Amino acid sequence: MSAFSLTVRWVIFILLAFAIAIGYSALQEASEESDVLEEFNNAFVSEEISTSTVRYVEVTAGCDAYFQGGCVNVRAAPTTTAPVLEKLRSGVVLAVAATTTIDSTGREWNKVVFSEWLRYPERMQRDWYVATDGTNSFLSEQAQELSDDVVPATTKRIRIDRSEQMLYAYDGDELFLDTQVSTGLDLTPTPRGNFIVYRKTPSRYMQGPLPSISDQYYDLPGVPWNLYFTEEGGAIHGTYWHDMFGKQRSHGCVNLPPDVAKALYEWTPLGTPVLVQD
């Protein structure tokens, strides 16, 4: 073999080795880039999952405001043989665990989760279980609050007229809805003035008495579709315990029928102006 032929073969060998090295390096970089991308995607998914999204159930086939008709029973365990702890009326919204339990008969149960602050926690001594019958489940943020550094920007507004016992919701000049409401009683009036919706939550356990406000006892789990507009707890919310809208009934909140409150809740962004007037 001539020296020239040997030199050519060495050159070809070196070029092949160089090409293989470049290809391996490119594959390694692509693999590392894929790993980084996967890590980023996993981090993004983890961030999505770790938000305050919670599973809720809405009672759709319970009894009426006065316990007429078939109520949805709260049980002390996920079985129909467990004691009944509470009877739920239509319109109640409760936070529940992420997974359900199936009993020996095949019935599916939700465990109710009370992770919120309770004024009288001693009233909750046992776990609550609710069968999926007569309820609809949905996912929602547990609570949304307006950040101090966010300037609200919306064309929507809500007007509440205490003398008319009416609520009007507008987007610009267009009326979205108008409905009869129940504002505060004379001893616990809904405050007049200009406010904004600074907090939203699909469910709230409301309890009384309220120190320095009212000595009336009440215990109302799962008050639905809450739009808070005063730091003292004034809220527009659904009301499942009476249907006397158009008359003063509350301890300062603005009571709406549950279905209307749901529509208003879904329509209203944080920062929406609220005017309460006579």
VOMI-246985 format. One line per field, with one value per atom (N, C-alpha, C): residue in three letters; atom name; x negated, y, z. Coordinates in steps of 0.1 Angstrom, whole numbers. Example, Ala and Ser with C-alpha at 12.3 -4.5 7.8 and 13.67 -1.06 7.14 Angstrom:
# VOMI-246985
aa = (ALA	ALA	ALA	SER	SER	SER)
at = (N	CA	C	N	CA	C)
px = (-132	-123	-132	-128	-137	-129)
py = (-57	-45	-33	-22	-11	0)
pz = (78	78	78	71	71	79)
This chain:
# VOMI-246985
aa = (MET	MET	MET	SER	SER	SER	ALA	ALA	ALA	PHE	PHE	PHE	SER	SER	SER	LEU	LEU	LEU	THR	THR	THR	VAL	VAL	VAL	ARG	ARG	ARG	TRP	TRP	TRP	VAL	VAL	VAL	ILE	ILE	ILE	PHE	PHE	PHE	ILE	ILE	ILE	LEU	LEU	LEU	LEU	LEU	LEU	ALA	ALA	ALA	PHE	PHE	PHE	ALA	ALA	ALA	ILE	ILE	ILE	ALA	ALA	ALA	ILE	ILE	ILE	GLY	GLY	GLY	TYR	TYR	TYR	SER	SER	SER	ALA	ALA	ALA	LEU	LEU	LEU	GLN	GLN	GLN	GLU	GLU	GLU	ALA	ALA	ALA	SER	SER	SER	GLU	GLU	GLU	GLU	GLU	GLU	SER	SER	SER	ASP	ASP	ASP	VAL	VAL	VAL	LEU	LEU	LEU	GLU	GLU	GLU	GLU	GLU	GLU	PHE	PHE	PHE	ASN	ASN	ASN	ASN	ASN	ASN	ALA	ALA	ALA	PHE	PHE	PHE	VAL	VAL	VAL	SER	SER	SER	GLU	GLU	GLU	GLU	GLU	GLU	ILE	ILE	ILE	SER	SER	SER	THR	THR	THR	SER	SER	SER	THR	THR	THR	VAL	VAL	VAL	ARG	ARG	ARG	TYR	TYR	TYR	VAL	VAL	VAL	GLU	GLU	GLU	VAL	VAL	VAL	THR	THR	THR	ALA	ALA	ALA	GLY	GLY	GLY	CYS	CYS	CYS	ASP	ASP	ASP	ALA	ALA	ALA	TYR	TYR	TYR	PHE	PHE	PHE	GLN	GLN	GLN	GLY	GLY	GLY	GLY	GLY	GLY	CYS	CYS	CYS	VAL	VAL	VAL	ASN	ASN	ASN	VAL	VAL	VAL	ARG	ARG	ARG	ALA	ALA	ALA	ALA	ALA	ALA	PRO	PRO	PRO	THR	THR	THR	THR	THR	THR	THR	THR	THR	ALA	ALA	ALA	PRO	PRO	PRO	VAL	VAL	VAL	LEU	LEU	LEU	GLU	GLU	GLU	LYS	LYS	LYS	LEU	LEU	LEU	ARG	ARG	ARG	SER	SER	SER	GLY	GLY	GLY	VAL	VAL	VAL	VAL	VAL	VAL	LEU	LEU	LEU	ALA	ALA	ALA	VAL	VAL	VAL	ALA	ALA	ALA	ALA	ALA	ALA	THR	THR	THR	THR	THR	THR	THR	THR	THR	ILE	ILE	ILE	ASP	ASP	ASP	SER	SER	SER	THR	THR	THR	GLY	GLY	GLY	ARG	ARG	ARG	GLU	GLU	GLU	TRP	TRP	TRP	ASN	ASN	ASN	LYS	LYS	LYS	VAL	VAL	VAL	VAL	VAL	VAL	PHE	PHE	PHE	SER	SER	SER	GLU	GLU	GLU	TRP	TRP	TRP	LEU	LEU	LEU	ARG	ARG	ARG	TYR	TYR	TYR	PRO	PRO	PRO	GLU	GLU	GLU	ARG	ARG	ARG	MET	MET	MET	GLN	GLN	GLN	ARG	ARG	ARG	ASP	ASP	ASP	TRP	TRP	TRP	TYR	TYR	TYR	VAL	VAL	VAL	ALA	ALA	ALA	THR	THR	THR	ASP	ASP	ASP	GLY	GLY	GLY	THR	THR	THR	ASN	ASN	ASN	SER	SER	SER	PHE	PHE	PHE	LEU	LEU	LEU	SER	SER	SER	GLU	GLU	GLU	GLN	GLN	GLN	ALA	ALA	ALA	GLN	GLN	GLN	GLU	GLU	GLU	LEU	LEU	LEU	SER	SER	SER	ASP	ASP	ASP	ASP	ASP	ASP	VAL	VAL	VAL	VAL	VAL	VAL	PRO	PRO	PRO	ALA	ALA	ALA	THR	THR	THR	THR	THR	THR	LYS	LYS	LYS	ARG	ARG	ARG	ILE	ILE	ILE	ARG	ARG	ARG	ILE	ILE	ILE	ASP	ASP	ASP	ARG	ARG	ARG	SER	SER	SER	GLU	GLU	GLU	GLN	GLN	GLN	MET	MET	MET	LEU	LEU	LEU	TYR	TYR	TYR	ALA	ALA	ALA	TYR	TYR	TYR	ASP	ASP	ASP	GLY	GLY	GLY	ASP	ASP	ASP	GLU	GLU	GLU	LEU	LEU	LEU	PHE	PHE	PHE	LEU	LEU	LEU	ASP	ASP	ASP	THR	THR	THR	GLN	GLN	GLN	VAL	VAL	VAL	SER	SER	SER	THR	THR	THR	GLY	GLY	GLY	LEU	LEU	LEU	ASP	ASP	ASP	LEU	LEU	LEU	THR	THR	THR	PRO	PRO	PRO	THR	THR	THR	PRO	PRO	PRO	ARG	ARG	ARG	GLY	GLY	GLY	ASN	ASN	ASN	PHE	PHE	PHE	ILE	ILE	ILE	VAL	VAL	VAL	TYR	TYR	TYR	ARG	ARG	ARG	LYS	LYS	LYS	THR	THR	THR	PRO	PRO	PRO	SER	SER	SER	ARG	ARG	ARG	TYR	TYR	TYR	MET	MET	MET	GLN	GLN	GLN	GLY	GLY	GLY	PRO	PRO	PRO	LEU	LEU	LEU	PRO	PRO	PRO	SER	SER	SER	ILE	ILE	ILE	SER	SER	SER	ASP	ASP	ASP	GLN	GLN	GLN	TYR	TYR	TYR	TYR	TYR	TYR	ASP	ASP	ASP	LEU	LEU	LEU	PRO	PRO	PRO	GLY	GLY	GLY	VAL	VAL	VAL	PRO	PRO	PRO	TRP	TRP	TRP	ASN	ASN	ASN	LEU	LEU	LEU	TYR	TYR	TYR	PHE	PHE	PHE	THR	THR	THR	GLU	GLU	GLU	GLU	GLU	GLU	GLY	GLY	GLY	GLY	GLY	GLY	ALA	ALA	ALA	ILE	ILE	ILE	HIS	HIS	HIS	GLY	GLY	GLY	THR	THR	THR	TYR	TYR	TYR	TRP	TRP	TRP	HIS	HIS	HIS	ASP	ASP	ASP	MET	MET	MET	PHE	PHE	PHE	GLY	GLY	GLY	LYS	LYS	LYS	GLN	GLN	GLN	ARG	ARG	ARG	SER	SER	SER	HIS	HIS	HIS	GLY	GLY	GLY	CYS	CYS	CYS	VAL	VAL	VAL	ASN	ASN	ASN	LEU	LEU	LEU	PRO	PRO	PRO	PRO	PRO	PRO	ASP	ASP	ASP	VAL	VAL	VAL	ALA	ALA	ALA	LYS	LYS	LYS	ALA	ALA	ALA	LEU	LEU	LEU	TYR	TYR	TYR	GLU	GLU	GLU	TRP	TRP	TRP	THR	THR	THR	PRO	PRO	PRO	LEU	LEU	LEU	GLY	GLY	GLY	THR	THR	THR	PRO	PRO	PRO	VAL	VAL	VAL	LEU	LEU	LEU	VAL	VAL	VAL	GLN	GLN	GLN	ASP	ASP	ASP)
at = (N	CA	C	N	CA	C	N	CA	C	N	CA	C	N	CA	C	N	CA	C	N	CA	C	N	CA	C	N	CA	C	N	CA	C	N	CA	C	N	CA	C	N	CA	C	N	CA	C	N	CA	C	N	CA	C	N	CA	C	N	CA	C	N	CA	C	N	CA	C	N	CA	C	N	CA	C	N	CA	C	N	CA	C	N	CA	C	N	CA	C	N	CA	C	N	CA	C	N	CA	C	N	CA	C	N	CA	C	N	CA	C	N	CA	C	N	CA	C	N	CA	C	N	CA	C	N	CA	C	N	CA	C	N	CA	C	N	CA	C	N	CA	C	N	CA	C	N	CA	C	N	CA	C	N	CA	C	N	CA	C	N	CA	C	N	CA	C	N	CA	C	N	CA	C	N	CA	C	N	CA	C	N	CA	C	N	CA	C	N	CA	C	N	CA	C	N	CA	C	N	CA	C	N	CA	C	N	CA	C	N	CA	C	N	CA	C	N	CA	C	N	CA	C	N	CA	C	N	CA	C	N	CA	C	N	CA	C	N	CA	C	N	CA	C	N	CA	C	N	CA	C	N	CA	C	N	CA	C	N	CA	C	N	CA	C	N	CA	C	N	CA	C	N	CA	C	N	CA	C	N	CA	C	N	CA	C	N	CA	C	N	CA	C	N	CA	C	N	CA	C	N	CA	C	N	CA	C	N	CA	C	N	CA	C	N	CA	C	N	CA	C	N	CA	C	N	CA	C	N	CA	C	N	CA	C	N	CA	C	N	CA	C	N	CA	C	N	CA	C	N	CA	C	N	CA	C	N	CA	C	N	CA	C	N	CA	C	N	CA	C	N	CA	C	N	CA	C	N	CA	C	N	CA	C	N	CA	C	N	CA	C	N	CA	C	N	CA	C	N	CA	C	N	CA	C	N	CA	C	N	CA	C	N	CA	C	N	CA	C	N	CA	C	N	CA	C	N	CA	C	N	CA	C	N	CA	C	N	CA	C	N	CA	C	N	CA	C	N	CA	C	N	CA	C	N	CA	C	N	CA	C	N	CA	C	N	CA	C	N	CA	C	N	CA	C	N	CA	C	N	CA	C	N	CA	C	N	CA	C	N	CA	C	N	CA	C	N	CA	C	N	CA	C	N	CA	C	N	CA	C	N	CA	C	N	CA	C	N	CA	C	N	CA	C	N	CA	C	N	CA	C	N	CA	C	N	CA	C	N	CA	C	N	CA	C	N	CA	C	N	CA	C	N	CA	C	N	CA	C	N	CA	C	N	CA	C	N	CA	C	N	CA	C	N	CA	C	N	CA	C	N	CA	C	N	CA	C	N	CA	C	N	CA	C	N	CA	C	N	CA	C	N	CA	C	N	CA	C	N	CA	C	N	CA	C	N	CA	C	N	CA	C	N	CA	C	N	CA	C	N	CA	C	N	CA	C	N	CA	C	N	CA	C	N	CA	C	N	CA	C	N	CA	C	N	CA	C	N	CA	C	N	CA	C	N	CA	C	N	CA	C	N	CA	C	N	CA	C	N	CA	C	N	CA	C	N	CA	C	N	CA	C	N	CA	C	N	CA	C	N	CA	C	N	CA	C	N	CA	C	N	CA	C	N	CA	C	N	CA	C	N	CA	C	N	CA	C	N	CA	C	N	CA	C	N	CA	C	N	CA	C	N	CA	C	N	CA	C	N	CA	C	N	CA	C	N	CA	C	N	CA	C	N	CA	C	N	CA	C	N	CA	C	N	CA	C	N	CA	C	N	CA	C	N	CA	C	N	CA	C	N	CA	C	N	CA	C	N	CA	C	N	CA	C	N	CA	C	N	CA	C	N	CA	C	N	CA	C	N	CA	C	N	CA	C	N	CA	C	N	CA	C	N	CA	C	N	CA	C	N	CA	C	N	CA	C	N	CA	C	N	CA	C	N	CA	C	N	CA	C	N	CA	C	N	CA	C	N	CA	C	N	CA	C	N	CA	C	N	CA	C	N	CA	C	N	CA	C	N	CA	C	N	CA	C	N	CA	C	N	CA	C	N	CA	C	N	CA	C	N	CA	C	N	CA	C	N	CA	C	N	CA	C	N	CA	C	N	CA	C	N	CA	C	N	CA	C	N	CA	C	N	CA	C	N	CA	C	N	CA	C	N	CA	C	N	CA	C	N	CA	C	N	CA	C	N	CA	C	N	CA	C)
px = (-9	0	-9	-5	-14	-12	-22	-21	-9	-6	5	18	20	33	34	24	24	28	23	26	41	46	60	69	65	74	74	62	61	70	69	77	92	96	111	114	106	108	110	101	102	114	118	131	143	143	154	155	144	143	148	144	148	164	169	183	191	186	193	193	182	180	190	191	200	215	218	232	235	226	228	230	222	223	237	241	254	266	265	275	275	263	263	269	266	272	287	291	306	312	305	311	312	300	300	311	313	323	337	339	352	354	343	345	348	342	345	359	363	377	387	384	393	393	381	381	389	388	396	411	415	429	434	426	430	432	423	424	436	439	451	464	464	476	477	465	466	471	467	472	487	491	506	513	508	515	515	504	503	510	518	526	538	546	557	569	568	579	585	598	604	616	619	632	643	654	666	678	688	701	712	721	733	745	753	765	776	780	789	803	804	816	819	817	820	834	837	850	850	862	863	858	860	855	861	873	880	880	870	868	880	887	898	892	896	890	879	872	862	848	843	830	819	807	795	789	787	783	768	763	749	747	738	736	723	722	710	699	703	694	699	691	696	704	716	726	739	750	763	767	760	763	757	748	742	752	751	760	760	772	774	770	761	756	762	767	772	780	790	798	796	792	787	799	800	810	803	812	806	799	788	781	768	767	755	743	732	719	708	702	693	680	668	655	654	649	648	634	631	618	616	604	601	606	607	611	624	631	643	641	651	651	663	661	672	676	688	692	695	699	701	713	722	733	730	718	714	718	723	726	714	713	701	703	693	694	683	686	676	674	661	658	657	665	666	653	647	635	638	636	637	623	617	603	603	615	616	616	614	615	630	633	646	647	658	660	662	669	673	669	656	652	657	660	665	679	685	697	695	682	679	671	678	671	669	675	674	672	666	664	678	679	691	689	698	698	712	711	723	722	733	734	734	729	729	743	753	766	772	777	783	773	761	751	743	738	729	715	705	691	685	676	669	656	647	634	634	629	628	617	612	603	610	603	609	612	603	606	597	603	595	595	584	583	576	580	574	561	550	537	536	528	526	520	512	504	512	524	532	542	542	552	564	576	587	590	593	597	609	621	633	644	651	663	675	674	686	688	700	703	716	718	730	736	749	756	767	767	777	785	798	807	814	811	817	832	836	851	859	853	860	858	848	844	841	833	829	814	809	795	795	787	785	770	767	754	752	743	741	727	726	713	714	707	709	723	730	744	754	749	757	760	773	778	776	768	765	777	780	791	797	809	815	823	823	829	833	844	847	837	834	824	830	823	826	813	814	803	804	796	796	808	811	822	818	828	825	814	813	803	789	789	777	777	777	779	767	770	760	754	741	736	737	740	741	727	726	713	708	696	689	678	678	669	664	656	652	652	654	653	638	634	620	617	627	625	637	634	644	641	652	650	663	663	675	683	677	684	678	687	683	692	687	694	697	709	713	720	715	720	722	732	735	737	737	738	725	726	715	713	701	698	700	707	709	718	723	732	745	746	758	757	767	766	774	778	787	778	782	775	779	769	772	760	762	751	754	747	750	738	736	725	728	717	718	726	725	731	725	732	726	724	713	711	709	699	696	688	693	685	684	672	670	666	673	671	668	668	663	654	644	635	641	653	660	668	668	674	687	690	702	700	710	708	722	721	732	731	741	740	754	753	765	771	784	791	801	798	807	816	816	824	837	839	852	854	866	869	877	875	883	875	870	862	872	866	875	878	873	875	862	860	848	848	836	836	822	812	798	792	779	771	762	765	756	752	753	749	761	759	769	772	785	789	795	791	797	801	811	813	801	799	786	782	792	789	785	791	788	774	771	758	747	750	740	737	747	745	737	741	734	719	717	703	694	699	691	689	698	697	688	686	680	665	656	642	639	627	622	620	623	622	635	645	658	663	667	672	686	689	702	707	719	725	737	738	750	756	769	776	790	797	811	819)
py = (-12	0	12	22	34	43	52	62	71	74	83	77	64	57	56	53	52	65	76	89	93	89	91	84	71	63	70	74	81	93	101	113	110	99	95	90	83	78	89	99	110	118	120	127	120	107	99	100	99	100	113	124	138	139	133	134	127	115	107	115	122	129	141	148	159	154	143	137	134	127	123	136	146	158	165	165	171	163	150	141	144	145	147	161	171	184	184	177	176	168	158	151	159	167	176	187	192	202	196	184	177	175	171	170	183	194	207	211	208	212	204	191	182	187	191	196	209	217	230	227	217	214	208	199	193	204	214	224	233	235	243	235	222	214	214	212	212	225	236	250	251	245	246	238	226	217	223	230	235	248	253	265	261	271	268	262	255	249	238	238	228	222	210	204	207	210	214	205	204	199	209	210	219	210	212	204	209	201	204	198	187	180	178	189	188	193	195	201	216	222	237	244	257	266	262	256	252	237	230	216	207	213	205	198	185	177	169	161	153	160	161	167	157	163	155	153	141	138	138	144	144	132	123	111	112	104	104	95	87	78	75	70	69	56	56	45	51	45	49	45	36	31	40	50	59	70	75	86	98	104	116	128	136	147	160	161	174	171	179	178	190	188	199	203	216	221	225	226	229	243	243	256	256	246	245	242	248	245	241	230	225	221	224	219	204	196	182	177	165	159	156	155	153	140	130	117	112	103	98	84	80	67	59	46	38	28	27	18	4	-5	-19	-21	-11	-11	-5	1	8	23	28	42	50	62	70	82	84	94	104	117	127	130	132	137	152	159	173	178	189	194	209	211	225	230	236	241	256	262	276	279	291	296	295	289	288	296	304	312	303	292	282	268	265	252	240	243	232	226	233	228	216	215	205	194	184	174	161	159	147	149	140	141	141	147	148	140	132	125	128	130	133	124	117	109	118	113	121	123	114	116	130	137	150	161	159	169	170	181	183	187	181	185	194	203	212	216	221	227	242	248	262	266	279	284	285	281	282	296	305	320	328	339	348	362	368	381	391	403	414	418	417	421	436	440	454	462	455	462	461	456	455	466	473	484	478	477	471	478	471	477	469	473	467	477	474	482	477	467	461	469	469	475	470	470	465	476	478	488	481	483	478	489	488	498	492	498	492	495	507	511	502	498	490	475	472	458	451	458	453	454	446	446	447	456	457	455	448	445	450	459	465	462	461	461	473	484	497	502	504	508	497	485	473	466	463	457	442	436	421	414	419	413	423	421	428	417	418	408	414	408	412	406	413	409	411	406	409	415	428	434	433	440	439	445	439	444	458	465	478	478	467	467	462	456	451	455	468	472	470	468	468	482	483	497	504	517	524	529	532	538	531	535	529	519	507	497	490	480	471	457	448	433	430	427	424	410	402	387	379	368	358	344	337	323	316	304	297	292	291	286	292	294	299	294	289	285	297	301	313	309	315	312	324	323	334	327	335	350	357	370	378	388	387	396	411	418	433	436	426	428	422	409	402	391	389	377	366	366	355	343	331	319	315	311	305	297	287	278	274	280	279	274	261	255	257	260	260	271	283	295	297	298	298	311	312	323	336	338	349	360	372	383	393	394	403	417	427	441	450	445	452	444	450	443	437	442	437	424	420	407	409	421	423	417	409	401	400	399	395	379	372	357	351	338	330	327	324	322	311	300	288	286	295	293	301	309	316	320	324	328	341	349	361	373	372	383	394	406	418	424	417	422	421	430	430	417	410	397	394	401	397	404	400	406	416	420	430	427	414	409	412	409	410	396	392	378	378	367	365	351	348	333	327	314	307	307	305	304	318	328	342	346	342	345	338	326	318	326	330	338	350	357	370	367	357	353	350	342	339	351	361	373	383	384	395	393	401	400	408	404	412	426	435	449	456	448	454	464	476	486	482	484	481	494	499	510	506	509	506	519	520	533	531	541	540	545)
pz = (0	0	0	-9	-10	2	4	15	13	0	-3	1	-3	0	15	23	37	43	38	43	41	29	26	36	39	48	62	66	79	80	69	68	69	62	62	76	82	96	106	105	114	112	99	96	101	99	105	120	126	141	146	138	142	140	129	127	137	141	152	165	168	181	181	169	168	169	163	164	178	185	199	208	205	213	211	198	195	202	201	208	223	229	243	247	239	241	240	229	227	239	244	255	268	270	281	280	268	265	268	264	266	281	288	303	309	305	311	308	295	292	300	302	310	324	329	343	344	334	334	333	324	323	336	342	355	366	366	376	373	360	357	361	358	362	377	384	399	404	398	402	399	388	385	396	399	409	423	426	440	443	433	436	445	448	458	451	440	434	443	446	455	448	452	447	456	450	458	453	461	457	460	451	452	453	464	466	456	447	437	438	446	448	463	471	485	488	501	505	503	505	503	515	515	526	539	539	551	554	548	550	545	535	528	517	515	505	510	501	506	507	519	521	518	515	514	528	532	546	547	557	561	571	568	576	584	595	603	597	587	580	566	557	543	541	548	547	551	546	549	563	569	583	594	590	599	604	615	620	611	610	602	611	607	615	611	598	593	581	578	566	557	545	536	526	525	516	502	492	479	479	472	472	480	490	498	489	492	485	495	494	504	497	504	499	503	495	497	494	499	496	481	477	462	457	466	461	469	463	470	475	483	489	484	480	476	487	491	501	496	504	500	490	489	480	467	466	454	454	465	465	468	461	462	472	480	491	490	493	495	510	514	527	527	535	536	543	537	543	548	561	566	570	560	562	566	565	567	582	586	600	604	616	621	634	636	648	660	657	668	663	663	659	667	679	688	683	674	668	658	654	644	652	657	665	657	645	638	623	616	602	595	584	575	562	559	546	539	526	518	505	503	491	479	468	455	450	454	449	453	443	446	446	442	442	429	426	414	420	414	419	408	413	404	411	403	408	407	418	418	428	426	436	449	460	473	477	474	477	468	463	455	462	463	470	461	462	454	461	453	458	460	470	473	461	453	442	429	429	417	416	405	403	395	401	395	382	371	359	353	355	349	346	336	333	340	348	355	369	373	386	391	404	411	420	419	427	435	448	457	463	461	466	478	490	502	503	498	499	490	479	469	472	480	482	468	460	447	445	436	432	417	412	397	394	383	379	365	362	349	343	330	323	314	319	312	315	304	305	303	301	298	311	313	325	323	333	332	340	351	359	369	372	384	392	405	413	426	432	446	456	466	476	490	500	514	520	524	530	545	553	567	574	586	594	600	605	611	621	629	640	635	623	617	602	599	585	576	563	553	551	553	552	539	539	527	523	510	505	493	489	478	482	477	480	467	469	458	463	454	457	458	470	473	475	477	480	475	469	464	470	474	478	475	469	466	478	490	501	514	524	537	547	558	570	579	579	587	600	611	624	632	641	651	664	675	676	670	667	663	674	680	691	687	696	694	682	675	663	666	669	670	680	689	698	693	681	675	672	676	672	658	650	637	633	625	621	606	597	583	575	574	566	551	543	529	523	529	523	510	499	486	479	471	461	468	476	484	477	476	471	483	488	500	495	502	498	510	522	534	542	549	557	569	573	584	581	569	565	557	553	544	531	527	514	507	494	486	485	488	487	485	481	480	493	494	506	504	512	510	522	532	544	545	535	534	519	516	502	502	513	514	508	496	490	487	488	487	501	511	525	533	542	551	559	559	566	572	568	571	583	586	597	591	578	572	558	555	541	532	519	509	504	508	504	490	483	469	468	459	456	451	455	452	437	428	414	408	413	409	415	427	433	425	421	413	400	393	380	383	394	397	401	408	413	401	391	379	370	371	362	368	382	389	390	385	388	401	406	418	414	423	420	415	413	408	418	414	423	428	441	447	453	449	455	463	476	484	487	484	486	490	495	498	486)
